[in-house]
Amino acid sequence: GRTDPAPAPEGSTTAEDRARYAAILDHLKRYSGGSCFAALPALGDRAGQLTLDAFGETTKRLDRFRAGLEEAAGIVPGTYLKPVSTAQCATLSFIKQLPTYPEFGLYFEMAEREIKSGNRLVGRIRNTSGLFLHLLLIDDEGTVQSLDSFLKFRAGAAEFSIPMTYQGGPIDTQQLIMAVGSPGRLDTIEDLNGASAFAFFAALEGERAEKGLAVDLSMVAFSVQP
């Protein structure tokens, strides 16, 4: 008769997750999506921890991406599709032109992505060993702010807890939080703190290329509710 596979030991991914992750990477290497699109799959170290964060200009475009992806790789339960503002698009261009895209090692663990005003955005960044690590906020107006002061380092991980306040406005916009890791220091992150995404990421790519540094990253979207 049929034998069921043994459950995966605690702390390990499943063969199914690994195969799906490989299929997603393969699909993304062939998928363009235009200049304002990027997708970041992450395979955590626990069973069922495969996630995919995809960002684009419109919900319609992201829905088309999802349909093609599901055809190529099947349904990924931990999929987050988030439309971004035009001012945030330079962030996606930067991510997509990195030599390692779409395969990055850093990943976020966050229980809540919708934060009530006055509460804290809490999470953990995994796989940080041996890297200079930075935490960036790219708001819906495209301003890039360093959140490095909120990072607390643990073995192989960094934790953060950041107070959030609703700024008001008729549009439910997404804020982006990005972890950037590199084996060497990236001065742009401090020098251009508060700049527009367009200026910030152009300078960051220039510095990365000039220094010949590999960059690892992860990014998720969140929103602050009244």
Salt bridges, closest charged atoms under 4 A:
ASP4 OD1 - ARG2 NH1 2.54
GLU16 OE2 - ARG20 NH2 3.66
ASP26 OD2 - ARG30 NH1 2.81
ASP53 OD1 - ARG113 NH1 2.64
GLU57 OE1 - ARG61 NH1 3.13
GLU70 OE2 - ARG66 NH1 3.97
GLU109 OE2 - ARG46 NH1 3.61
GLU109 OE1 - ARG124 NH1 3.42
GLU109 OE1 - ARG126 NE 3.22
ASP148 OD2 - HIS134 ND1 2.71
GLU159 OE2 - ARG124 NH2 3.34
GLU159 OE1 - ARG154 NE 3.37
ASP187 OD2 - LYS211 NZ 3.45
GLU205 OE1 - ARG208 NE 2.79
GLU207 OE2 - LYS211 NZ 2.53
